[in-house]
Amino acid sequence: MIARATVGTLVAAAIALAAWRANSLSRSGALAALVVGALAIAAGWSWGGLLVIYFVSTSLLTRMGAAAKERRGGGIVEKGGARDAAQVLANGAVFAIAALLELVHPSPLWLAAGAGALAASAADSWGTEVGMLSGGAPRMITTWRVVPAGTSGGVSTAGLAATVAGALCIGVAALLLHWGIRVSAAAIAGGCIGALVDSLGGALVQERRRCPACDAATERTVHDCGARTERVGGVGWLNNDGINALCTLTGALVSSGALALWP
């Protein structure tokens, strides 16, 4: 186990360095990814493999049509470009905790929790990236009114299809990594429900801001025009990173709960 943890740390460091150089991760994001990756591989090579599948798939989708997505929703989305430590941990901390628990006391429940957390994050990421590229006007999940692309809580047909596909990707990967059909199915369920909670959280409780100069909705504290924005709704301290953390936690809890209830 010590040898695997040592090798795993070196592998995780190499991947984090490559992602930093490719501008997929910021410096702080690379350090956070190193910790998450090292814990994953320490828990088992299959944990590391699942994390790599998640990271590669979401990174490719993030880069796909990046310029077009920036034009459509760049002024709204709080953070763009390389992911920082807060974003990495919001999406990967629950998975890392499950890996640590698996390392200390192996159980199928931790497999389900880890896979469910990643499935929820993948579902949310796939839905967001594909939805931004689809070109159609998204609708707020709670009111079904048309909202600007990039608005938290906004959904589209293409985005919803990609959300399910993201959860399926991680669920099938878990199956191929020999985590079992029960863990795979539980992860898919957790992924879909986690992403749903993410959309509802974005619509109902995430902080909403508006630029007084442009009268434009945004998630940024400083708008593209340089003006400082004002909070107009939601919980003041709850940004998109907090909603993403809630998404992965929901995915983990639903997945492990589904596995525990499986007859």
Secondary structure, DSSP 8 states (H G I E B T S, - for coil): -HHHHHHHHHHHHHHHHHHHHTTSB-HHHHHHHHHHHHHHHHH-HHHHHHHHHHHHHHHHHHHTTHHHHHHHHTTT-S--SSB-HHHHHHHHHHHHHHHHHHHHS--HHHHHHHHHHHHHHHHHHHHHHHHHHH-S--EETTT--B--TT-TTEE-HHHHHHHHHHHHHHHHHHHHTT--HHHHHHHHHHHHHHHHHHHHHHHHTS-EEEETTTTEEES-SB-TTS-B-EEEES-TT--HHHHHHHHHHHHHHHHHHHHHH--
